[in-house]
């Protein structure tokens, strides 16, 4: 397998709030992803979506307990990666 981008960084996290991924947190994540210089992705076992798209994020149907991997294509976007992971770990501010 040939990797097109060896600069990709990723961190795993989980959805911990009771309501799962709904429109408000999807909107906040998309806004954070738009601050990145390069692409930001949210990945579950079988799906990878553009983190800058609210609709794409909602297609994950991420309920409480869903494991999500946040990936960035540019190491310069590490702060965005950390911010999104922290948002997940904070339960989207709903705990």
N, C-alpha and C positions, 0 to 999 in steps of 0.2 A: 504494500500500500504506500503510495506517495503522498506525503502531506504537502499541500500547497502553501501553507503558512505555518512555519515552525515557531512563530512568535506568539501563538495563541496561548492565553492563560485562562485557567478555569478554577472555579471554586464550587463545591457542593454545599447545598443548603436544603431546607425543607419548608413547606408551608405549615405553619404552626397555629394560625388563627382559626377559630371555629367556622368562619364563613368561607374559607378558602380564597382563591384568587377571583375577585370580582372586579367590577369596573373601576372603582376608586383606586385600589392598589395598582391595577394594570395601567391606569393613567399616570400615576406617579412614577412607576418603573419606566414607562415609555419616555417620560420627560427627562429622567436621569440618563437614559440611553442616548437621547438626542445630544447630550453634552459631550459624548465621546467623539474622538477624532475618526474612529473606525467602527466597524460593525460590532454590535453586542448581541449575544444570542442567549436564549433560555432553552434548555434542553431537558426533556424527560427521557425515559427509557427508549421511546420510539419516535420522538418528535423533537424537531429543532425549529424555533420560531425567532423572528426578528424582534428583539426587545424594544425597539423604537415604535412598534405598531401595537396599539391597544387591542385591535381585533385579533392579531396573531397571538398575543398573550392570552386572550380569553379562550382561544381554540385549544389551549392546553387542558382546559377543564380541570385545573389543579385544585383538588379538594384538600382539606386538612390531612397531613401525612404524606402528601406527594413530595418526592425527592426531585429537586431541580438543580441542574448544573448551570451556572452563569459563566459564559465564555466571552472573552474579548479577543479581537484580532490584532490589537496593537498594545504592547506593554505600557505605552504612555497613558493608556486609559485605565490603569490599575486603580486609581481613585474612584472611578465610576464603578468598577467591579466591586470594590470594597463597600461603596455606598449602597449598591443594590443588595448585596448579601446582608449588610447590616439591617436594611429595611425588612428583608425576610425574617431575620433573627429577632426583630422587634415585633413580629406578628403584624406587620403593616400598620403599626401604631394602634392596634385594636385590642391589645391585651390589657 
